[in-house]
């Protein structure tokens, strides 16, 4: 037994006793390491345990069971088939099991997809012990640069898969030390050094240049050429493949080189990206600290850069009149400098991504496929999943399509990576695999081994999260919405009339008689248009590759699990609340997420030709407060407006807040994306809770230079004023809309999403009485309590009962499902509201409560009890509907 092999296992975290036991049972160090990672020798504490381990086969540690996984999922049939479309219980399968080609792959290459036929589950949790050690530093005389050598712990960092760990360990051990013998058996050999393959230079190009100098060796004995990485001869005869390259690049000689180049290159990428990402986080933390007081005061001028759709939820704001916070203005100094700095960082990362992408397996590369393109190293997938996925997932979680378009230099390169990966059979599975992310880190023991002082251990817990294809779908949805906005306002479809024979003759041979009509597109619009088309092209390319490599059934099932934007023709599946409130909450959020944004037909059908009309053109009317304004803009083409609407739709499709406590639903006309209807459910802890509040929204001719037009529609026929900022005539008072004092709309920055969230969190608040400036200091007063009681009565009558009995279009299904899933919770809420009622008659204008001495009729006549009983009866019927 060689002490060097024992030491290799010790560096992997084994004790010397465990290492010797593993090597006695498995003579090959890579097999011994693999069994150690599987936990086979965890029970060995002393010498007396070794003989027992040799005589009795230690039981393999069972892998964590995927929640909801059938007990027989690990059977031979399940492993062979991966999934069965007719088996509802076998929708998912873990992908950390052994596969037949594993040991062959250790020796050579894996040119087939080891995960073929498996549908992946995100319900995974893995605990891994990772080792950290101080890297060795050497001087490279050729470039006069001191560089660090990648340690074994750094090389294997971030890999929770036992099988992949053995591949990584084997490659590192092979190239770090030992001798590479001449393949011609002349007896000569060349010593391998860790610095040959694992030096971390400041630039990837420097690493490639140094590697190119050492990888091709000439035997001192027989003068033949061979590869220092794989030990095979350099043959002048190229493999005769129709698409093979004819050049002789030494860095594409073998899959071993591919494995080490990808590993080192992606490690450098991960480090660079982490450093620059940390800079962004630190700058945002500094901004948050320096503007904390300002942001508390600004009120509805919500800034999604520092938070998100949920960061401004009710209950976190200072009580006071909405928008009455002074005349503070947004400080935009330094914005251009920040954009320039971001662009420089993106260019640096994109340049590194491009340099590494050259060495990805790619059968379609310019000049033909290289040897390493056909023979993929088994570590290639491991490198991509643990290092590239970190960068990929961070970038794809960006919720702003406009920001991605502005950073196109980086995102275009990212899309190139995704297409290149999906186009290779050995890597395509990665597109559908969940990304394992760190959820917790626990410091372990610090050990000191003679050859590796200062060895540290950490216990890392990984959990599955959305894979690249799923993350890309959210961006694709935004891209489709943006394209819809960039199309502008579609002209009304007019049925073509039958041409006369004379007219038909006039249309013949028109070439050269008239100029072709072209639509000019502004540079900014074209930039976003090209970016959106590139995203959708990448999505289609990935899906084609997955169909080719994994089959139609796999892709169909993958698509079924992806988020979607529904249309009025979409089939709505009934959602059941389940037996408990917890199940109801889960069902509600899943349902609301699915239906929060939808395209539908908001137009009023055009009368038949036989019926008289008003003599106007065929421009349709709309079920919409701003119908006249919308019809005046029919067939208009305003490029700046189209671009603003495109960006707005991109944000709204995937960022509308949904929760059990309060949600926002949007409906956009299919052909007029400037016509929008919103439904907001009242937040918990307010007198508006669980009511449904409808708003008509029009993105006018000067949008986004000026704010949208917003009208409140849940007014009981113009009778009820629900809030000092919501008038009975539908006026919405909000500083963002220019209808209230305070920081207003900022051209190019403010969004409709800000408006909606401001209404949700600042107008539909817990003490609406305080939204009136003159009453802002009366929190908790009898007048405030009376005002809230009055609001609750109006909410029950109009925003609950009225909407259920006569649901406004196009939210009938939303309203019924909202009340059905929350029926039990709302029934309890109504009982509580009854007990809190002050027995006064409902005042259509709550302002009357500020006038002392005004006495209302007794509670026996205020109608709340009657409305509650009727509402409960409807809720009971909704629950009983099958």
TITI-106736 format. One record per residue (C-alpha): residue in three letters; x, z, y. Coordinates in pm, whole numbers, padded with zeros to 5 digits, always signed. Layout:
BEGIN
ALAXZY
...
END
This chain:
BEGIN
UNK+00000+00000+00000
UNK+00151-00107+00335
UNK+00155+00154+00609
UNK+00090-00125+00859
UNK-00247-00196+00700
UNK-00331+00174+00701
UNK-00243+00188+01069
UNK-00468-00110+01145
UNK-00766+00075+00999
UNK-00669+00394+01182
UNK-00674+00199+01509
UNK-01028+00093+01420
UNK-01136+00458+01409
UNK-01073+00548+01043
UNK-00881+00860+00947
UNK-00560+00799+00747
UNK-00734+00936+00435
UNK-01030+00703+00481
UNK-00796+00409+00543
UNK-00601+00472+00222
UNK-00924+00508+00021
UNK-01057+00179+00157
UNK-00734-00007+00083
UNK-00714+00128-00272
UNK-01061-00006-00347
UNK-01028-00329-00145
UNK-00680-00475-00139
UNK-00768-00713+00143
UNK-00755-00533+00480
UNK-01044-00734+00623
UNK-01276-00645+00336
UNK-01167-00282+00367
UNK-01242-00287+00741
UNK-01583-00442+00682
UNK-01681-00173+00431
UNK-01552+00095+00668
UNK-01774-00037+00948
UNK-02069-00023+00710
UNK-02008+00351+00672
UNK-01903+00336+00310
UNK-01618+00587+00358
UNK-01780+00819+00612
UNK-01817+01091+00348
UNK-01442+01109+00274
UNK-01289+01415+00440
UNK-00998+01497+00211
UNK-00781+01366-00073
UNK-01020+01498-00337
UNK-01286+01258-00214
UNK-01072+00949-00276
UNK-01087+00956-00655
UNK-01463+01001-00639
UNK-01489+00700-00408
UNK-01288+00488-00651
UNK-01489+00589-00956
UNK-01834+00587-00800
UNK-01954+00307-00577
UNK-02046+00467-00245
UNK-02393+00388-00126
UNK-02418+00158+00168
UNK-02564+00313+00480
UNK-02915+00174+00527
UNK-02972-00023+00841
UNK-03236+00095+01089
UNK-03580-00034+00995
UNK-03748-00252+01250
UNK-04069-00081+01367
UNK-04367-00250+01206
UNK-04150-00422+00947
UNK-04293-00451+00595
UNK-04120-00243+00331
UNK-04055-00552+00123
UNK-03900-00744+00413
UNK-03561-00716+00254
UNK-03668-00880-00070
UNK-03503-01198-00189
UNK-03803-01406-00093
UNK-03806-01267+00257
UNK-03435-01329+00298
UNK-03463-01685+00174
UNK-03768-01785+00374
UNK-03713-01573+00684
UNK-04080-01575+00772
UNK-04413-01690+00638
UNK-04670-01830+00875
UNK-04951-01693+00658
UNK-04809-01342+00642
UNK-04920-01144+00945
UNK-04700-00854+00849
UNK-04383-01060+00837
UNK-04370-01199+01187
UNK-04023-01064+01252
UNK-03704-01017+01064
UNK-03386-00837+01155
UNK-03072-01046+01178
UNK-02805-00793+01091
UNK-02826-00848+00716
UNK-02552-01007+00506
UNK-02561-01378+00444
UNK-02407-01584+00169
UNK-02142-01762+00374
UNK-01988-01446+00520
UNK-01679-01414+00305
UNK-01611-01786+00313
UNK-01630-01767+00689
UNK-01362-01498+00701
UNK-01120-01727+00524
UNK-01206-02041+00711
UNK-01502-02162+00909
UNK-01879-02135+00916
UNK-02023-02479+00981
UNK-02383-02383+00908
UNK-02621-02157+01095
UNK-02608-01818+00920
UNK-02940-01722+01081
UNK-03136-02028+00972
UNK-03503-01957+00907
UNK-03506-01612+01065
UNK-03742-01517+01348
UNK-03571-01249+01549
UNK-03707-00910+01653
UNK-03627-00715+01969
UNK-03721-00389+01796
UNK-03366-00295+01706
UNK-03146+00000+01785
UNK-02783+00025+01679
UNK-02532+00306+01730
UNK-02165+00208+01735
UNK-01843+00400+01785
UNK-01612+00206+02014
UNK-01243+00282+02065
UNK-01059+00271+02397
UNK-00684+00279+02442
UNK-00435+00220+02718
UNK-00326-00147+02725
UNK+00037-00244+02696
UNK+00193-00416+02999
UNK+00466-00682+02964
UNK+00660-00908+03198
UNK+00621-01283+03152
UNK+00952-01428+03279
UNK+00828-01788+03306
UNK+00581-01697+03582
UNK+00737-01367+03688
UNK+00407-01185+03637
UNK+00332-00853+03474
UNK+00025-00882+03252
UNK-00176-00652+03031
UNK-00218-00721+02662
UNK-00572-00700+02534
UNK-00611-00401+02303
UNK-00803-00413+01980
UNK-01072-00193+02131
UNK-01116-00432+02424
UNK-01125-00729+02187
UNK-01406-00575+01980
UNK-01595-00409+02264
UNK-01969-00468+02279
UNK-02028-00585+01921
UNK-02292-00383+01731
UNK-02301-00612+01426
UNK-02098-00497+01125
UNK-02033-00845+00987
UNK-01919-00981+01323
UNK-01692-00680+01371
UNK-01503-00775+01056
UNK-01452-01131+01184
UNK-01322-01004+01517
UNK-01097-00748+01351
UNK-00958-01010+01113
UNK-00876-01260+01388
UNK-00709-01000+01609
UNK-00502-00862+01320
UNK-00395-01210+01211
UNK-00272-01317+01555
UNK-00129-00987+01682
UNK+00164-00941+01446
UNK+00318-01061+01125
UNK+00477-01395+01049
UNK+00342-01746+01028
UNK+00510-01918+00736
UNK+00593-02287+00734
UNK+00309-02469+00553
UNK+00564-02685+00370
UNK+00698-02379+00180
UNK+01052-02432+00302
UNK+01094-02057+00342
UNK+01113-02053+00721
UNK+00866-01864+00935
UNK+00783-01783+01298
UNK+00694-01435+01413
UNK+00358-01398+01586
UNK+00347-01174+01892
UNK+00044-01017+02055
UNK+00158-01162+02388
UNK+00126-01516+02251
UNK-00253-01497+02224
UNK-00380-01182+02397
UNK-00214-01177+02741
UNK-00463-01129+03024
UNK-00342-01334+03318
UNK-00492-01335+03665
UNK-00613-01692+03612
UNK-00763-01850+03301
UNK-00571-02171+03368
UNK-00244-01975+03349
UNK-00348-01834+03012
UNK-00428-02183+02884
UNK-00094-02314+03010
UNK+00103-02037+02837
UNK-00095-02079+02515
UNK-00028-02452+02516
UNK+00347-02382+02526
UNK+00354-02158+02216
UNK+00079-02284+01987
UNK+00263-02591+01852
UNK+00576-02482+01668
UNK+00858-02679+01503
UNK+00991-02534+01177
UNK+01360-02450+01204
UNK+01403-02531+00836
UNK+01229-02865+00770
UNK+01159-02968+01132
UNK+00790-03021+01062
UNK+00528-02928+01324
UNK+00262-02669+01257
UNK+00003-02461+01447
UNK+00104-02101+01517
UNK-00262-01995+01515
UNK-00379-02125+01178
UNK-00042-02200+01012
UNK-00146-02554+00915
UNK+00060-02870+00960
UNK+00009-03092+01263
UNK-00103-03422+01119
UNK-00070-03745+01314
UNK-00369-03886+01126
UNK-00695-03792+01293
UNK-01003-03714+01088
UNK-01197-04035+01047
UNK-01535-03947+01201
UNK-01739-04198+01404
UNK-01761-03963+01703
UNK-01420-03792+01668
UNK-01175-03777+01955
UNK-00862-03988+01934
UNK-00640-03778+02161
UNK-00411-03502+02035
UNK-00484-03186+02231
UNK-00305-02893+02060
UNK-00564-02640+02181
UNK-00839-02813+01979
UNK-00636-02822+01658
UNK-00826-02551+01470
UNK-01116-02308+01481
UNK-00872-02012+01502
UNK-00761-02129+01845
UNK-01122-02174+01944
UNK-01200-01815+01847
UNK-00914-01661+02044
UNK-00961-01880+02354
UNK-01332-01802+02376
UNK-01267-01433+02318
UNK-01001-01399+02588
UNK-01174-01633+02833
UNK-01512-01461+02806
UNK-01344-01121+02840
UNK-01194-01242+03169
UNK-01536-01374+03275
UNK-01706-01045+03191
UNK-01447-00851+03391
UNK-01474-01079+03695
UNK-01853-01076+03689
UNK-01868-00697+03649
UNK-01635-00644+03945
UNK-01833-00876+04173
UNK-02165-00737+04051
UNK-02041-00388+04130
UNK-01950-00500+04482
UNK-02307-00618+04534
UNK-02451-00291+04401
UNK-02224-00084+04621
UNK-02313-00287+04930
UNK-02684-00245+04855
UNK-02640+00130+04804
UNK-02464+00149+05140
UNK-02741-00052+05303
UNK-03006+00170+05144
UNK-02832+00484+05273
UNK-02781+00345+05623
UNK-03139+00218+05656
UNK-03325+00494+05471
UNK-03481+00638+05784
UNK-03570+00296+05921
UNK-03736+00185+05599
UNK-03944+00502+05583
UNK-04071+00424+05933
UNK-04123+00049+05913
UNK-04428+00079+05691
UNK-04565-00245+05559
UNK-04260-00457+05639
UNK-04157-00433+05276
UNK-03812-00562+05184
UNK-03797-00676+04823
UNK-03418-00707+04834
UNK-03377-00332+04823
UNK-03662-00260+04588
UNK-03910-00470+04405
UNK-04280-00522+04372
UNK-04321-00168+04243
UNK-04090+00017+04481
UNK-04360+00057+04746
UNK-04631+00204+04524
UNK-04884+00434+04683
UNK-04786+00795+04728
UNK-04432+00731+04852
UNK-04514+00646+05211
UNK-04528+00862+05519
UNK-04882+00948+05620
UNK-04979+00782+05944
UNK-05152+00481+06090
UNK-05051+00165+05907
UNK-04800-00029+06113
UNK-04770+00234+06386
UNK-04403+00310+06341
UNK-04244+00185+06657
UNK-04084-00143+06756
UNK-03786-00149+06521
UNK-03650-00494+06442
UNK-03470-00616+06135
UNK-03094-00615+06183
UNK-02976-00959+06067
UNK-02617-00923+06186
UNK-02370-01010+05918
UNK-02617-01219+05720
UNK-02415-01540+05748
UNK-02097-01357+05651
UNK-02269-01207+05349
UNK-02396-01549+05241
UNK-02048-01698+05275
UNK-01899-01414+05072
UNK-02163-01462+04802
UNK-02095-01835+04792
UNK-01721-01773+04748
UNK-01787-01532+04461
UNK-02028-01774+04294
UNK-01776-02057+04320
UNK-01508-01843+04159
UNK-01732-01744+03867
UNK-01860-02101+03828
UNK-01501-02232+03820
UNK-01412-01987+03543
UNK-01729-02074+03350
UNK-01638-02442+03372
UNK-01284-02376+03250
UNK-01405-02182+02945
UNK-01690-02425+02867
UNK-01431-02691+02782
UNK-01350-02493+02465
UNK-01707-02438+02349
UNK-01794-02624+02029
UNK-01938-02950+02157
UNK-01991-03255+01939
UNK-02101-03454+02243
UNK-01798-03398+02462
UNK-01655-03688+02657
UNK-01398-03869+02444
UNK-01548-03754+02114
UNK-01563-03436+01913
UNK-01243-03242+01839
UNK-01155-03067+01513
UNK-01268-02729+01645
UNK-01602-02883+01746
UNK-01681-02960+01385
UNK-01525-02644+01235
UNK-01665-02353+01434
UNK-01490-02018+01403
UNK-01720-01735+01285
UNK-01630-01527+01591
UNK-01762-01792+01834
UNK-02122-01666+01811
UNK-02005-01305+01837
UNK-01808-01380+02156
UNK-02104-01555+02315
UNK-02362-01294+02222
UNK-02168-00993+02344
UNK-01983-01127+02650
UNK-02152-01443+02777
UNK-02496-01288+02722
UNK-02412-01011+02969
UNK-02350-01266+03243
UNK-02635-01490+03129
UNK-02899-01216+03115
UNK-02800-01073+03453
UNK-02829-01412+03623
UNK-03151-01511+03446
UNK-03320-01186+03547
UNK-03305-01297+03909
UNK-03668-01303+04025
UNK-03611-01538+04320
UNK-03601-01910+04253
UNK-03504-01970+04616
UNK-03199-01746+04576
UNK-03102-01931+04257
UNK-03136-02263+04436
UNK-02914-02139+04719
UNK-02658-02035+04454
UNK-02690-02367+04271
UNK-02314-02402+04219
UNK-02330-02107+03979
UNK-02671-02167+03824
UNK-02608-02535+03749
UNK-02299-02432+03551
UNK-02502-02164+03371
UNK-02757-02427+03269
UNK-02474-02648+03140
UNK-02361-02358+02920
UNK-02709-02302+02780
UNK-02750-02670+02693
UNK-02405-02692+02535
UNK-02470-02384+02320
UNK-02814-02503+02212
UNK-02681-02848+02117
UNK-02456-02714+01840
UNK-02611-02625+01505
UNK-02381-02325+01456
UNK-02472-02171+01795
UNK-02831-02279+01865
UNK-02979-01963+01713
UNK-02834-01760+01999
UNK-03096-01902+02234
UNK-03370-01716+02045
UNK-03171-01405+01950
UNK-03245-01083+02139
UNK-02966-00967+02366
UNK-02832-00628+02261
UNK-02792-00416+02574
UNK-02640-00071+02619
UNK-02901+00201+02669
UNK-02678+00509+02642
UNK-02312+00605+02620
UNK-02177+00930+02484
UNK-01813+01031+02516
UNK-01651+01109+02185
UNK-01335+01281+02074
UNK-00996+01202+02225
UNK-00736+01158+01955
UNK-00364+01096+01971
UNK-00208+00884+01698
UNK+00170+00836+01696
UNK+00153+00463+01767
UNK-00152+00470+01994
UNK-00145+00775+02223
UNK-00450+00857+02432
UNK-00700+00700+02191
UNK-01057+00764+02308
UNK-01387+00714+02133
UNK-01732+00648+02277
UNK-02063+00632+02096
UNK-02265+00339+02230
UNK-02636+00288+02160
UNK-02759-00072+02179
UNK-03119-00191+02190
UNK-03266-00540+02166
UNK-03396-00708+02482
UNK-03521-01053+02578
UNK-03304-01341+02458
UNK-03176-01633+02670
UNK-03470-01863+02592
UNK-03726-01596+02679
UNK-03547-01509+03004
UNK-03527-01878+03090
UNK-03905-01912+03047
UNK-03973-01685+03345
UNK-03753-01910+03559
UNK-03918-02221+03416
UNK-04257-02082+03520
UNK-04126-02035+03872
UNK-03980-02388+03871
UNK-04313-02539+03761
UNK-04495-02347+04034
UNK-04241-02460+04294
UNK-04281-02822+04187
UNK-04655-02784+04226
UNK-04600-02656+04580
UNK-04353-02932+04665
UNK-04607-03194+04565
UNK-04797-03095+04878
UNK-05170-03141+04906
UNK-05295-03391+04653
UNK-05538-03653+04784
UNK-05884-03650+04642
UNK-05914-03862+04331
UNK-06132-04165+04399
UNK-06249-04379+04112
UNK-06109-04734+04148
UNK-06365-05001+04221
UNK-06382-05322+04019
UNK-06193-05598+04207
UNK-06347-05937+04273
UNK-06174-06249+04141
UNK-06054-06331+04494
UNK-05907-05981+04536
UNK-05732-06006+04200
UNK-05568-06334+04304
UNK-05449-06174+04627
UNK-05264-05903+04434
UNK-05055-06150+04237
UNK-04694-06224+04336
UNK-04681-05969+04615
UNK-04308-05911+04571
UNK-04131-05946+04901
UNK-04453-05975+05103
UNK-04470-05607+05194
UNK-04235-05316+05209
UNK-04256-05060+04934
UNK-04401-04734+05061
UNK-04161-04445+05008
UNK-04212-04076+05076
UNK-03925-03917+05260
UNK-03823-03575+05135
UNK-03623-03337+05349
UNK-03279-03234+05229
UNK-03388-02874+05171
UNK-03696-02982+04978
UNK-03490-03225+04770
UNK-03239-02952+04689
UNK-03510-02724+04549
UNK-03677-03020+04377
UNK-03356-03117+04196
UNK-03290-02758+04094
UNK-03639-02713+03948
UNK-03615-03037+03753
UNK-03276-02930+03616
UNK-03420-02600+03494
UNK-03707-02772+03315
UNK-03471-03030+03163
UNK-03258-02747+03021
UNK-03566-02577+02874
UNK-03674-02901+02706
UNK-03322-02964+02572
UNK-03302-02615+02420
UNK-03642-02653+02256
UNK-03546-02991+02109
UNK-03227-02845+01965
UNK-03412-02546+01817
UNK-03665-02778+01655
UNK-03385-02983+01505
UNK-03189-02683+01375
UNK-03458-02427+01294
UNK-03777-02627+01253
UNK-04113-02668+01427
UNK-04263-02347+01286
UNK-03984-02138+01435
UNK-04017-02292+01781
UNK-04397-02273+01775
UNK-04378-01904+01696
UNK-04117-01854+01967
UNK-04340-02028+02221
UNK-04634-01810+02121
UNK-04434-01503+02223
UNK-04326-01641+02563
UNK-04503-01564+02893
UNK-04740-01831+03018
UNK-04924-01933+03334
UNK-05288-01987+03247
UNK-05534-02237+03391
UNK-05910-02236+03410
UNK-05920-02436+03086
UNK-05707-02182+02899
UNK-05863-01989+02614
UNK-05897-01620+02697
UNK-05852-01391+02400
UNK-06058-01072+02396
UNK-05850-00757+02432
UNK-05957-00429+02273
UNK-05880-00091+02426
UNK-05815+00084+02097
UNK-05908+00443+02004
UNK-05690+00634+02254
UNK-05613+00621+02625
UNK-05253+00541+02538
UNK-05361+00233+02341
UNK-05598+00137+02622
UNK-05320+00159+02879
UNK-05089-00055+02667
UNK-05361-00314+02608
UNK-05450-00318+02977
UNK-05095-00379+03099
UNK-05035-00653+02841
UNK-05363-00820+02936
UNK-05305-00787+03311
UNK-04953-00926+03282
UNK-05087-01229+03100
UNK-05373-01309+03343
UNK-05238-01188+03679
UNK-05164-01543+03801
UNK-05375-01846+03716
UNK-05457-02190+03846
UNK-05826-02277+03862
UNK-06075-02510+04031
UNK-06205-02348+04350
UNK-06377-02661+04481
UNK-06751-02720+04507
UNK-06850-03027+04304
UNK-06907-03342+04510
UNK-07276-03450+04509
UNK-07376-03741+04291
UNK-07379-04083+04453
UNK-07758-04094+04419
UNK-07791-03781+04634
UNK-07763-03800+05013
UNK-07445-03663+05169
UNK-07334-03570+05517
UNK-07162-03903+05572
UNK-06818-03750+05550
UNK-06537-03864+05324
UNK-06498-03734+04971
UNK-06285-03435+05072
UNK-06432-03150+04868
UNK-06564-02822+04997
UNK-06428-02495+04859
UNK-06577-02159+04759
UNK-06360-02007+05023
UNK-06390-01841+05366
UNK-06136-02081+05517
UNK-06310-02391+05380
UNK-06317-02578+05712
UNK-05950-02510+05787
UNK-05854-02623+05437
UNK-06053-02948+05464
UNK-05886-03031+05795
UNK-05547-03024+05620
UNK-05656-03247+05333
UNK-05395-03516+05250
UNK-05150-03368+05501
UNK-04776-03373+05441
UNK-04583-03097+05618
UNK-04239-03068+05449
UNK-04150-02723+05584
UNK-04486-02590+05477
UNK-04456-02746+05132
UNK-04115-02586+05084
UNK-04245-02245+05195
UNK-04544-02268+04961
UNK-04317-02376+04674
UNK-04098-02070+04722
UNK-04404-01847+04758
UNK-04562-01968+04436
UNK-04234-01923+04252
UNK-04228-01557+04353
UNK-04594-01488+04283
UNK-04607-01635+03933
UNK-04387-01366+03778
UNK-04373-01080+04031
UNK-04729-00965+04093
UNK-04741-00591+04013
UNK-04957-00487+03720
UNK-05017-00133+03598
UNK-05290+00087+03457
UNK-05310+00259+03798
UNK-05338-00055+04013
UNK-05286-00429+03977
UNK-05297-00751+04180
UNK-05454-01069+04039
UNK-05423-01413+04200
UNK-05612-01739+04157
UNK-05474-02060+04311
UNK-05660-02387+04334
UNK-05526-02646+04090
UNK-05496-02924+04350
UNK-05480-02724+04673
UNK-05209-02462+04626
UNK-05264-02343+04983
UNK-05605-02204+04880
UNK-05569-01865+04717
UNK-05795-01578+04615
UNK-05663-01229+04542
UNK-05821-00934+04365
UNK-05660-00590+04408
UNK-05769-00291+04200
UNK-05763+00036+04388
UNK-05467+00271+04327
UNK-05498+00602+04143
UNK-05528+00913+04357
UNK-05719+00730+04631
UNK-06092+00697+04710
UNK-06047+00329+04618
UNK-05936+00395+04260
UNK-06053+00134+04008
UNK-06262-00054+04261
UNK-06208-00430+04283
UNK-06131-00572+04628
UNK-06142-00946+04694
UNK-05940-01133+04959
UNK-05945-01500+05059
UNK-05602-01630+05163
UNK-05509-01957+05333
UNK-05155-02078+05390
UNK-05210-02263+05715
UNK-05033-02561+05875
UNK-04750-02352+06022
UNK-04683-02141+05713
UNK-04417-01978+05675
UNK-04335-01995+06046
UNK-04647-01785+06091
UNK-04827-01548+05850
UNK-05106-01647+05613
UNK-05471-01607+05706
UNK-05630-01323+05507
UNK-06000-01229+05493
UNK-06144-00924+05317
UNK-06457-01021+05120
UNK-06579-00699+04950
UNK-06793-00581+05241
UNK-07146-00552+05090
UNK-07255-00857+05282
UNK-07071-00760+05599
UNK-07219-00407+05610
UNK-06942-00175+05492
UNK-06617-00090+05665
UNK-06402+00054+05386
UNK-06102+00146+05598
UNK-05991+00157+05964
UNK-05782-00150+05872
UNK-06058-00332+05678
UNK-06345-00430+05904
UNK-06699-00504+05792
UNK-06654-00861+05918
UNK-06354-00904+05686
UNK-06075-00861+05937
UNK-05755-00717+05783
UNK-05544-00516+06026
UNK-05180-00530+05925
UNK-04868-00571+06136
UNK-04735-00839+05900
UNK-05043-01049+05979
UNK-05009-00999+06353
UNK-05338-00806+06364
UNK-05186-00460+06411
UNK-04906-00307+06616
UNK-04566-00278+06450
UNK-04296-00495+06291
UNK-04448-00834+06230
UNK-04396-01145+06027
UNK-04038-01272+06000
UNK-04022-01650+05964
UNK-03839-01757+05649
UNK-03817-01403+05513
UNK-04161-01241+05496
UNK-04380-01333+05200
UNK-04738-01320+05084
UNK-04629-01077+04813
UNK-04529-00832+05090
UNK-04873-00867+05244
UNK-05052-00802+04916
UNK-04840-00498+04829
UNK-04882-00360+05181
UNK-05262-00382+05143
UNK-05242-00224+04798
UNK-05017+00065+04896
UNK-05076+00128+05267
UNK-05434+00033+05338
UNK-05587+00141+05005
UNK-05427+00484+05049
UNK-05516+00843+04962
UNK-05633+00943+05313
UNK-05770+00628+05479
UNK-05890+00835+05775
UNK-05527+00859+05889
UNK-05492+00481+05922
UNK-05670+00502+06257
UNK-05401+00575+06520
UNK-05608+00833+06702
UNK-05664+01028+06381
UNK-05313+00991+06233
UNK-05229+01361+06272
UNK-05544+01492+06103
UNK-05430+01495+05745
UNK-05633+01730+05525
UNK-05895+01790+05797
UNK-06271+01817+05722
UNK-06315+01482+05897
UNK-06062+01322+05664
UNK-06231+01465+05353
UNK-06569+01345+05479
UNK-06431+00998+05547
UNK-06292+00976+05191
UNK-06625+01092+05042
UNK-06799+00820+05236
UNK-06548+00561+05110
UNK-06601+00671+04748
UNK-06977+00614+04780
UNK-06918+00264+04921
UNK-06666+00190+04647
UNK-06908+00289+04369
UNK-07192+00086+04521
UNK-06999-00229+04614
UNK-06645-00245+04470
UNK-06759-00120+04127
UNK-07132-00159+04060
UNK-07184-00456+04292
UNK-06890-00649+04148
UNK-07001-00580+03790
UNK-07358-00696+03854
UNK-07257-01001+04060
UNK-06888-01068+03994
UNK-06728-01294+04258
UNK-06581-01623+04144
UNK-06334-01680+03990
UNK-06276-01318+03883
UNK-06574-01258+03656
UNK-06363-01223+03340
UNK-06102-01010+03520
UNK-06362-00767+03654
UNK-06547-00729+03324
UNK-06226-00678+03125
UNK-06091-00433+03384
UNK-06400-00211+03356
UNK-06432-00250+02979
UNK-06073-00147+02902
UNK-06096+00146+03146
UNK-06456+00245+03071
UNK-06380+00595+02938
UNK-06134+00669+03216
UNK-06371+00542+03486
UNK-06662+00745+03344
UNK-06454+01064+03380
UNK-06349+00955+03728
UNK-06714+00909+03832
UNK-06798+01262+03716
UNK-06514+01397+03927
UNK-06624+01196+04229
UNK-06978+01330+04192
UNK-06845+01685+04197
UNK-06639+01609+04510
UNK-06921+01441+04704
UNK-07028+01613+05028
UNK-07396+01514+04980
UNK-07408+01323+05307
UNK-07569+00985+05342
UNK-07343+00683+05334
UNK-07230+00564+05676
UNK-07149+00190+05685
UNK-06882+00265+05946
UNK-06675+00570+05852
UNK-06570+00611+06213
UNK-06882+00816+06273
UNK-06716+01115+06106
UNK-06485+01151+06400
UNK-06778+01231+06624
UNK-06863+01603+06608
UNK-07223+01706+06601
UNK-07349+01397+06424
UNK-07559+01509+06126
UNK-07638+01279+05835
UNK-07925+01298+05585
UNK-07897+01524+05281
UNK-07712+01427+04967
UNK-08021+01404+04752
UNK-08089+01072+04924
UNK-07738+00928+04948
UNK-07779+00732+04624
UNK-07443+00818+04465
UNK-07595+00984+04156
UNK-07821+00685+04097
UNK-07534+00438+04136
UNK-07310+00642+03903
UNK-07578+00656+03633
UNK-07637+00282+03653
UNK-07264+00214+03648
UNK-07212+00437+03343
UNK-07490+00254+03160
UNK-07318-00079+03224
UNK-06983+00062+03114
UNK-07141+00184+02792
UNK-07283-00163+02723
UNK-06944-00322+02793
UNK-06781-00095+02535
UNK-07048-00180+02277
UNK-07005-00557+02313
UNK-06832-00689+01999
END
